[in-house]
Amino acid sequence: QVQLVESGGGLVQAGDSLRLSCAASEPTFSRYAMAWFRQAPGKEREFVGLIYWSGDVIGYADSVKGRFTISKDNDHNTMYLQMNSLKPEDTAVYYCAARSVATGWYDYWGQGTQVTVSS
């Protein structure tokens, strides 16, 4: 079982930056890719982006492309989401998840961290 814990959320103003972290209890190696999702109030969950063990990143959502960057520190079992030029529309609970490369299933999820961007 892999446990994921998000941190780094908070209340910021439009235009500010935040760096979210997702700490895994153990290395996932190449068996899992790590992904960020977010869910705003009253809206469905939105895929933000995904990073493989190799560090390759795919699938940035159009709404965050150019502003958000995903990275990973394998030595510390941690994935990051650097968020710049934040907008009120970015307000959401941000989740990290581990997707099995073999099955495509998201087997593990964190509890989420709240990001609130004021106008």
C-alpha positions in Angstrom: 0.0 0.0 0.0 1.3 3.4 -1.0 0.1 6.4 1.1 0.1 9.9 -0.4 0.0 13.1 1.5 -0.4 16.5 -0.1 0.7 19.7 1.5 1.5 23.4 0.6 -2.0 24.7 0.0 -3.3 28.0 1.4 -5.0 31.3 0.8 -3.3 33.5 -1.8 -4.1 36.5 -4.0 -4.4 36.5 -7.7 -1.0 36.5 -9.4 0.7 34.8 -6.5 2.6 31.5 -6.5 2.3 28.3 -4.5 4.3 25.0 -4.5 2.3 21.9 -3.6 4.0 18.7 -2.5 2.9 15.1 -2.6 4.9 12.8 -0.4 4.7 9.1 -0.9 5.3 6.6 1.9 7.6 4.5 -0.3 9.1 4.6 -3.8 6.7 3.7 -6.6 9.5 3.2 -9.2 8.4 2.6 -12.7 5.2 0.7 -11.7 3.3 3.9 -11.2 3.0 7.4 -12.7 2.1 10.2 -10.4 -0.6 12.7 -11.3 -2.2 15.9 -10.0 -6.0 16.5 -10.0 -8.1 19.3 -8.7 -11.8 19.7 -7.9 -13.4 23.1 -7.6 -16.7 23.6 -5.7 -19.6 22.3 -7.7 -17.5 21.1 -10.5 -16.2 17.7 -11.5 -12.6 16.6 -10.9 -10.1 17.9 -13.4 -6.9 16.3 -14.5 -4.0 18.7 -14.2 -0.9 16.7 -15.3 1.1 13.5 -14.9 4.7 12.6 -14.4 6.5 9.3 -14.9 9.3 7.8 -12.7 11.7 8.9 -15.4 10.6 12.5 -15.0 8.7 12.8 -18.2 5.6 15.0 -17.9 2.5 14.6 -20.0 -1.0 15.9 -20.3 -0.9 19.4 -18.8 -4.5 20.7 -18.9 -5.0 23.7 -21.2 -6.3 25.7 -18.3 -2.9 25.5 -16.5 -0.4 25.1 -19.3 2.4 27.7 -19.1 1.6 28.5 -15.5 1.9 25.1 -13.7 4.9 22.8 -13.7 5.1 19.3 -12.3 8.4 17.9 -11.1 9.5 14.9 -9.0 12.3 14.1 -6.5 12.7 10.3 -6.6 15.3 10.4 -3.8 12.6 11.8 -1.4 9.6 10.1 -2.9 8.0 13.5 -3.5 6.1 15.1 -6.4 5.7 18.8 -6.7 3.2 21.2 -8.4 4.7 24.7 -8.9 1.8 27.1 -9.6 2.5 30.5 -10.8 0.2 33.4 -11.9 -2.6 32.0 -9.9 -6.2 32.9 -10.8 -9.4 32.7 -8.8 -10.4 30.0 -11.2 -7.6 27.8 -9.8 -9.4 27.6 -6.4 -9.9 24.0 -5.7 -8.9 21.0 -3.6 -5.7 19.6 -5.2 -5.2 15.8 -5.1 -2.2 13.6 -6.0 -2.8 10.1 -7.2 -0.7 7.1 -8.3 -1.7 5.4 -11.6 -0.6 1.9 -12.3 1.3 1.8 -15.6 0.2 -1.8 -16.1 -3.5 -1.3 -15.6 -4.1 2.4 -16.0 -6.0 2.5 -12.7 -5.5 5.2 -10.1 -4.8 2.9 -7.2 -3.9 5.4 -4.6 -5.1 8.9 -3.7 -4.1 11.6 -1.2 -6.5 13.4 1.0 -6.1 16.7 -0.8 -4.9 20.2 0.0 -7.0 23.3 -0.4 -5.9 26.2 -2.6 -7.9 29.4 -2.5 -7.1 32.3 -4.7 -8.8 35.6 -3.9 -9.5 38.3 -6.5 
